[in-house]
């Protein structure tokens, strides 16, 4: 793994920064002569600030404003959007020059200053040569209050927790991953290397992809230390619940989070009488978790054609917690106690395989596009069927079925292929590469790499 440099978190904790795919996207944005102010979006503690500070190393000047801490900077946006005047005040406040092409202006936790969000469009119009990037953990809440704040004048990028490929990089196993990428459905990976990757996958499922947890595990190689870091993150995330919406009690949001964990892998039911949640209250609370990007929606699509989002059943959805490690911790499953289990037993716990695959699919997309996940189900008397995920593969729909072990019925997959006349289906499991008729088998640890193995 290429070590880039050292940065500090907002709490002052020291850690080594590791390259991520978002770094290439940020570098491309920097060199684009027609760039717009950039909004880097993602859940809290997914590494947004660290990624921007790493980008700042390539600039001569770096001016960072944390709106949760700096009330003086907030006041600069209280009046008219006089961008030259605002820039002059920021220079005086922080003692850093804002020079076109040489300075990076960073607005951190910008949701704490909605007027600054509205001002971004004017930076594009009045200081197009200045590099401006903003981040925030609860941005979608602020967007709802502001409405149209700069369509066409703001660029959005989306950051997720580390994917499995990132985790392997951090552990120094890039070559192992590159070897698997050179294989194919007719050329499986060496069995010993396949087992080694499955073993790393088991560890990743417990550790998860939250950067602070991955950093702690990489430094200590202690699962117990990683779990303690997860506990701190969960406490921090839940502490935010009071900020989500004044009229939704934090206890209701906590109950909905627990419901998401409990119902992982199944069609979500919003009502929870034990927690005092009726359909309306449940929907409202889960929607807030979505806005905070703590859960990922998987929408039922009828798969009548492309795009998949054009033929959905809005009444049917699944929800995934944003990270496997946090899922296990929140569900009360102490992964460190049973990581020695054989892979087929381990991955089957808590529908981990389906959760992992869905998150990897979401992370595998273009960072400039908000990820969307879909699944297919047919509810008919005596003939129910469901395919875990649907993705677009060129001009066709690729159904993706996730199996925790190495065996399992594929009836729903075959039914989908017949009814929708799809050319091929993908089975993601603990098996090595294989092909069975019109079904391709991809090892589970490569779920996020599926595009490499399909020609569109």
C-alpha positions in Angstrom: 0.0 0.0 0.0 1.3 3.4 -0.9 1.6 5.6 2.2 0.9 9.2 1.3 1.4 11.1 4.5 0.1 11.7 8.0 -2.9 13.8 8.9 -4.9 14.6 12.0 -8.5 14.0 12.7 -10.6 16.8 14.3 -10.0 15.2 17.7 -6.3 15.3 17.1 -5.8 11.6 16.7 -2.8 10.6 14.6 -3.1 8.2 11.8 -1.5 7.3 8.4 -3.5 8.3 5.4 -4.0 5.6 2.8 -5.0 6.3 -0.8 -8.6 5.7 -1.8 -10.4 5.8 -5.1 -11.9 9.2 -4.1 -8.4 10.6 -4.3 -8.3 10.1 -8.1 -11.7 11.8 -8.4 -10.6 14.8 -6.3 -7.4 15.1 -8.3 -9.4 15.1 -11.6 -11.6 17.8 -10.1 -8.6 19.9 -9.2 -7.2 19.8 -12.8 -10.5 20.5 -14.5 -10.5 24.0 -15.9 -14.3 24.2 -15.8 -14.6 22.8 -12.3 -17.4 23.9 -10.0 -17.3 24.2 -6.2 -17.3 20.6 -4.9 -19.6 19.2 -2.3 -18.2 16.0 -0.8 -21.1 14.1 0.7 -21.2 11.0 3.0 -22.1 9.8 6.5 -20.2 11.1 9.5 -16.8 9.5 10.0 -16.4 8.1 6.5 -13.2 10.1 5.9 -14.4 13.2 4.1 -12.3 15.7 6.0 -9.2 13.5 5.8 -9.6 13.1 2.0 -9.8 16.9 1.5 -6.8 17.5 3.8 -4.9 15.0 1.7 -5.9 16.8 -1.5 -4.7 20.1 0.2 -1.2 18.7 0.2 -1.1 19.4 -3.6 -1.9 23.1 -3.1 0.4 26.0 -2.1 -2.2 27.4 0.3 -4.9 25.7 2.4 -7.7 27.6 4.2 -10.0 25.4 6.3 -13.1 26.7 8.0 -15.0 24.4 10.5 -18.5 25.9 10.8 -19.3 23.9 13.9 -16.5 25.5 15.8 -16.1 29.0 14.2 -19.0 31.4 14.8 -16.9 34.3 13.5 -16.6 32.7 10.1 -20.4 32.1 10.1 -21.0 35.9 10.5 -19.2 36.5 7.2 -22.1 35.0 5.3 -24.9 36.8 7.2 -25.3 39.6 4.8 -25.3 39.8 1.0 -23.2 37.3 -0.9 -20.3 39.6 -1.6 -17.8 36.9 -2.6 -14.8 39.2 -2.9 -15.6 40.7 0.5 -16.1 37.2 2.1 -12.8 36.0 0.7 -11.0 39.1 2.1 -12.5 38.5 5.5 -11.5 34.8 5.4 -8.0 35.8 4.5 -7.8 38.2 7.4 -9.4 35.8 9.8 -7.1 32.9 9.1 -4.0 34.6 7.7 -4.0 32.4 4.5 -4.1 34.0 1.0 -6.8 32.8 -1.4 -5.0 32.8 -4.8 -6.7 31.4 -7.9 -5.1 28.1 -8.9 -2.9 28.0 -5.8 -5.3 27.9 -2.8 -7.8 25.4 -1.6 -10.7 26.9 0.4 -12.3 24.2 2.5 -15.7 24.6 4.3 -16.0 21.7 6.8 -19.3 20.9 8.5 -21.0 23.4 6.2 -24.5 22.2 7.2 -23.9 24.3 10.3 -24.0 27.4 8.2 -26.8 27.2 5.6 -25.9 30.6 4.2 -22.5 29.3 3.2 -24.2 26.5 1.3 -26.2 29.0 -0.6 -23.1 31.1 -1.2 -21.3 28.3 -3.1 -23.0 29.0 -6.4 -21.7 32.6 -6.2 -18.1 31.4 -5.8 -18.6 29.6 -9.1 -19.8 32.8 -10.7 -17.5 35.3 -9.1 -14.3 33.3 -8.3 -14.3 30.5 -10.8 -10.5 30.2 -10.5 -10.6 29.5 -6.8 -10.8 25.8 -5.7 -13.6 25.5 -3.2 -14.7 22.2 -1.6 -17.3 21.7 1.2 -18.2 18.7 3.3 -20.7 18.0 6.0 -22.2 15.0 7.8 -25.8 16.0 7.8 -25.9 17.9 4.5 -29.1 16.4 3.2 -31.0 17.9 6.2 -29.7 21.3 5.3 -30.6 20.8 1.6 -34.2 20.2 2.5 -34.4 23.5 4.3 -32.6 25.5 1.6 -34.2 23.9 -1.5 -32.6 24.8 -4.8 -29.3 26.2 -3.7 -27.2 25.9 -6.9 -28.3 23.4 -9.4 -25.8 23.4 -12.3 -23.3 25.4 -10.3 -22.2 22.8 -7.7 -20.5 19.5 -8.3 -21.4 16.6 -5.9 -19.2 13.6 -5.1 -20.1 10.8 -2.7 -17.8 9.0 -0.2 -18.5 5.7 1.4 -16.7 3.7 4.1 -13.7 1.7 2.8 -14.6 -1.1 0.4 -13.0 -4.5 0.7 -10.4 -3.6 -1.9 -9.4 -0.6 0.2 -9.1 -2.8 3.2 -6.7 -5.2 1.4 -4.6 -2.2 0.3 -4.3 -1.0 3.9 -3.2 -4.5 4.9 -0.6 -4.6 2.1 -2.4 -7.2 0.1 -2.8 -5.3 -3.2 -1.0 -8.1 -5.1 -3.4 -10.7 -3.8 -6.3 -8.7 -5.1 -4.6 -8.0 -8.4 -4.1 -11.7 -8.9 -7.8 -12.4 -8.4 -8.6 -9.6 -10.9 -6.6 -11.5 -13.6 -8.8 -14.5 -13.2 -12.2 -15.2 -14.9 -15.2 -17.4 -15.0 -13.2 -20.0 -17.1 -10.0 -19.5 -15.2 -10.5 -19.8 -11.4 -8.1 -18.5 -8.8 -5.6 -20.8 -7.1 -7.5 -22.6 -4.3 -5.0 -21.6 -1.6 -5.2 -17.9 -2.6 -9.0 -18.1 -2.8 -9.0 -19.4 0.8 -6.7 -16.6 1.8 -9.0 -14.0 0.4 -12.0 -15.6 2.1 -10.1 -15.4 5.4 -9.4 -11.7 4.8 -13.0 -11.2 4.0 -14.0 -12.7 7.3 -11.8 -10.2 9.1 -13.2 -7.3 7.0 -16.8 -8.3 7.8 -16.0 -7.8 11.5 -13.8 -4.8 11.2 -15.9 -3.1 8.6 -14.9 -0.1 6.5 -15.1 2.9 8.8 -11.7 4.6 8.3 -10.9 5.0 12.0 -11.7 1.3 12.7 -9.6 0.1 9.7 -6.7 2.3 10.9 -6.9 1.0 14.4 -7.0 -2.6 13.2 -4.1 -2.1 10.7 -2.0 -0.5 13.5 -2.8 -3.0 16.2 -4.0 -6.1 14.4 -6.4 -6.4 17.3 -10.0 -7.2 16.7 -10.8 -6.1 20.2 -9.3 -2.7 19.6 -11.3 -2.4 16.4 -14.5 -3.3 18.2 -13.8 -0.6 20.8 -13.4 1.9 18.0 -16.7 0.8 16.6 -18.4 1.4 20.0 -17.1 5.0 20.0 -18.4 5.6 16.5 -21.8 4.2 17.3 -22.1 6.4 20.3 -21.1 9.4 18.2 -23.5 8.6 15.4 -26.4 8.2 17.9 -25.5 11.4 19.6 -26.4 13.1 16.4 -30.0 11.9 16.5 -31.1 14.9 18.4 -30.0 17.1 15.5 -32.0 15.2 12.9 -35.3 16.8 13.4 -36.7 18.5 16.5 -40.1 16.8 16.4 -38.8 13.2 16.0 -37.6 11.9 19.4 -34.1 10.4 19.3 -35.5 7.2 21.0 -37.8 6.7 17.9 -34.8 7.0 15.6 -32.8 4.5 17.7 -35.7 2.1 17.5 -35.8 2.4 13.8 -32.1 1.9 13.5 -32.5 -1.3 15.6 -35.3 -2.3 13.2 -33.1 -1.8 10.2 -30.5 -4.1 11.7 -33.1 -6.7 12.7 -34.7 -6.8 9.3 -31.6 -6.8 7.1 -32.1 -9.0 4.0 -35.9 -8.8 4.1 -38.6 -6.6 2.8 -38.8 -3.8 5.4 -41.8 -3.4 7.7 -42.0 0.0 9.2 -44.4 -0.8 12.0 -43.0 -2.0 15.3 -45.6 -2.1 18.1 -43.0 -3.0 20.7 -41.1 0.2 19.9 -44.3 2.3 19.5 -43.8 2.7 15.8 -46.7 2.8 13.5 -46.2 3.1 9.7 -46.1 6.9 9.6 -43.7 7.2 12.5 -41.5 4.3 11.2 -41.2 5.8 7.8 -40.4 9.3 9.1 -37.6 7.9 11.3 -36.1 5.7 8.7 -36.2 8.6 6.2 -34.0 10.6 8.7 -31.5 7.7 8.8 -31.4 7.8 5.0 -30.8 11.6 5.0 -27.9 11.0 7.4 -26.6 8.3 5.0 -26.5 5.8 7.8 -28.8 3.4 5.9 -28.9 2.5 2.2 -32.3 1.9 0.5 -32.7 -1.0 -1.8 -35.8 -0.4 -3.9 -38.0 -3.1 -5.5 -37.9 -2.8 -9.3 -40.2 -4.5 -11.7 -37.3 -4.7 -14.1 -39.4 -3.9 -17.1 -36.5 -2.1 -18.7 -33.8 0.5 -18.2 -33.3 2.6 -16.2 -34.1 0.4 -13.3 -35.3 3.4 -11.3 -38.0 4.0 -13.9 -40.1 0.9 -13.0 -40.1 0.6 -9.2 -42.6 -0.3 -6.6 -42.1 2.4 -4.0 -44.0 0.4 -1.4 -41.4 -2.3 -1.3 -37.9 -1.7 0.0 -35.0 -3.1 2.0 -32.6 -1.1 4.1 -28.9 -1.8 4.8 -26.8 -0.3 7.6 -23.8 1.5 6.0 -21.2 -0.9 7.4 -20.9 -4.6 8.2 -18.8 -4.0 11.3 -21.3 -1.5 12.8 -24.1 -3.9 11.8 -22.5 -6.7 13.7 -21.8 -4.5 16.7 -25.2 -3.0 16.8 -26.9 -6.4 16.5 -24.9 -7.7 19.5 -23.0 -10.3 17.6 -19.4 -10.4 18.9 -17.6 -11.3 15.7 -14.3 -11.6 17.4 -15.6 -14.7 19.2 -16.5 -16.7 16.2 -14.1 -15.5 13.5 -12.4 -18.9 13.7 -15.6 -20.5 12.3 -15.4 -22.0 8.8 -16.3 -19.4 6.2 -19.7 -20.9 5.3 -20.8 -20.7 8.9 -19.3 -17.3 9.6 -20.7 -15.4 6.6 -24.2 -16.9 7.1 -24.6 -15.1 10.4 -27.0 -12.2 10.3 -27.4 -12.3 6.5 -23.9 -10.9 6.3 -23.3 -12.0 2.8 -26.2 -10.1 1.3 -25.4 -7.0 3.4 -21.7 -7.1 2.3 -22.6 -7.6 -1.4 -25.1 -4.7 -1.4 -22.7 -2.3 0.2 -19.9 -3.3 -2.2 -22.2 -2.7 -5.2 -23.0 0.7 -3.8 -19.3 1.5 -3.3 -18.4 0.3 -6.8 -20.2 3.0 -8.7 -19.0 6.4 -10.1 -18.1 8.7 -7.2 -19.9 11.5 -9.0 -23.3 9.7 -9.0 -25.4 9.0 -6.0 -25.6 5.2 -5.6 -28.9 3.5 -6.1 -29.6 -0.2 -5.3 -32.5 -2.3 -6.6 -33.9 -5.8 -6.2 -36.6 -7.8 -7.9 -39.5 -9.6 -6.3 -42.6 -11.3 -7.5 -45.3 -11.8 -5.0 -47.9 -14.2 -6.4 -50.0 -16.9 -4.9 -47.9 -20.0 -4.8 -45.1 -18.4 -6.9 -43.1 -15.9 -4.8 -39.6 -15.1 -6.2 -36.9 -12.7 -5.3 -33.5 -11.7 -6.7 -31.2 -9.9 -4.2 -29.9 -7.1 -6.5 -30.2 -5.8 -10.0 -27.5 -3.8 -11.7 -27.3 -2.3 -15.2 -24.7 -4.0 -17.4 -24.5 -2.0 -20.6 -27.9 -2.1 -22.3 -29.1 -5.1 -20.2 -30.1 -5.9 -16.7 -27.9 -8.2 -14.7 -29.6 -10.0 -11.8 -27.3 -10.7 -8.8 -28.1 -13.5 -6.4 -26.0 -13.7 -3.2 -25.3 -17.0 -1.5 -23.5 -17.3 1.8 -22.2 -20.8 1.2 -21.2 -22.7 -1.9 -24.6 -24.3 -2.7 -28.2 -23.1 -2.9 -31.2 -23.1 -5.2 -31.2 -20.6 -8.1 -34.9 -20.9 -8.9 -35.6 -17.2 -8.6 -32.6 -16.4 -10.8 -33.7 -18.8 -13.5 -37.3 -17.4 -13.3 -36.0 -13.9 -13.8 -33.8 -14.9 -16.7 -36.8 -16.5 -18.4 -39.4 -13.8 -17.7 -37.1 -10.8 -18.4 -35.1 -12.4 -21.2 -31.9 -11.4 -19.5 -28.8 -12.8 -21.2 -26.9 -13.8 -18.1 -27.2 -13.9 -14.3 -24.5 -13.4 -11.6 -24.2 -15.6 -8.5 -22.0 -14.1 -5.8 -20.9 -16.7 -3.2 -17.9 -18.2 -1.4 -17.3 -20.3 -4.5 -14.3 -19.8 -6.8 -14.9 -18.5 -10.3 -17.2 -20.7 -12.3 -19.9 -20.8 -15.0 -23.1 -22.9 -15.1 -24.9 -22.3 -18.4 -26.1 -18.7 -18.3 -25.1 -18.2 -14.7 -21.7 -16.8 -13.8 -20.2 -17.3 -10.4 -18.0 -14.6 -8.8 -16.3 -15.0 -5.5 -18.0 -13.0 -2.8 -14.9 -10.9 -2.0 -15.0 -9.5 -5.6 -18.7 -8.4 -5.5 -17.5 -4.8 -5.8 -15.3 -5.7 -8.8 -18.1 -7.2 -10.9 -17.7 -4.7 -13.8 -14.2 -6.0 -14.5 -15.6 -9.4 -15.5 -18.5 -8.4 -17.8 -18.2 -6.9 -21.2 -20.9 -4.4 -21.9 
